[in-house]
């Protein structure tokens, strides 16, 4: 299996170890496989009999063909061990009738990013060995909240790696901020920026594309890599849990093989829903992919009109991990559907004007699989309240956006297929907003909301978040986006 850039018409082919090591293609594009491997009926039925680590090793082995099965199963068993994912890695919970919550937040940082970032560092270390790399990998991460902590935890004290995370100072919850600011490890660094997530992401991309900067790092024994979903090593593990959810529904007798399901994903950067699309391309019986946005609804408008336009007001919402106007992984979908030449033109237009419009046939092809809905703040809060009071199911703000979008889709289309909803975070990661949505008073300190939410709902605080306010704060620096390169240089001295 080989990989190429989304913008490369000449199809320069690389193996997965090089792709995971490198992160971003030389031309600024993202890596995609040159072909999509097939997932057959017999393979899915076999996967349904296996525990999650074996499902992960077999599915990813179709893409990471320069890794042996023994290597992959060793890494998957270590990543998804009971100690890290008590009770299982990605359980499926029935919310109501045909709605199923794929709970992806049972890992060490209480967010879905753990599903990839407990495994990705292990894959990177192997990739460095396979490619004969002796330099230190410098992982740069832009985060809207969850990726940062998950990456810091995943790469903590990993040999041959240092990691630096940038986050918007006012664009994450207090719980998310404290999770990052109190991170332990000798090879980690965290820095807030004055700006939003798009500013952080743009800053990281500029550093990656600066050849002089890379040359300077090389002299000092470093090379750049990424833990964001622009890296195929982040995306590949995410494909697995959609396959796993289908297997679990089969095992529970909710579906038989061949029955189609819908998948609804709350997303801003498009990576999590793209993983479901790739599973569909492999042959997993998925019908519609419901892309759920908050009021930063650039993706909803794109899926409905074919025009992607980030030139709009940026909203800070109660679902901050989706407060994004530049959806990096959408580029991969464009490459699959429209090809590299058109994708390169779209991205050039996005960089110069902040917008692009795809051709009608391209939009029609996308709409064969994707639909888009968005949920405003009032509806998000109402969804949390209604589902807890009426169904006894407590979920976070991002999951609320997705549940509401799934309900909108069903009401509009009458489609009542089983729908798997990606539940991306513990309700306690956004405890204050969940508490207020349930009718509680917003506390002066968001950390108080953890205990108040627990008392109000008679549920336990998610274990990684207990005692968060008592941990020592290590990282307090806030800089302007323009100063990000200098901060990286200072960290690598």
Secondary structure, DSSP 8 states (H G I E B T S, - for coil): --EEETT-SS---B-HHHHHHH-S-TTS--EEESS-----HHHHHHHTTS-HHHHHHHHHHTT-TTS-HHHHHHHHHHHT-TTTSTT-SS-EEEEETTEEEEE---STTSBTTHHHHTTHHHHHHHHHHHTT--SEEEEEEEESSHHHHHHHHHHTT-TTEEEEEEEETTSS-HHHHHHHHT---TTEEEEEEES-HHHHHHHHHHHHH-HHHHHHHHHTTEEEEE-STTSHHHHHHHHHHHHHHHHHHHHTTS--TT--EEEEEE-SSSHHHHHHHHHHHHT--EEEEEEEE-S--HHHHHHHHSEEE--S-----S-GGG--S--TTHHHHHHHHH-HHHHHHHHHHHHHHSEEE--HHHHHHHHTTEEEEE--HHHHHHHHHHHHHHH-----HHHHHHHHHHHHHHHHH---S-EEEEE-B-GGGGHHHHHHHTT----SSTTHHHHHHHHHHT----GGGTTGGGS------EEEGGGHHHHHHHHT-
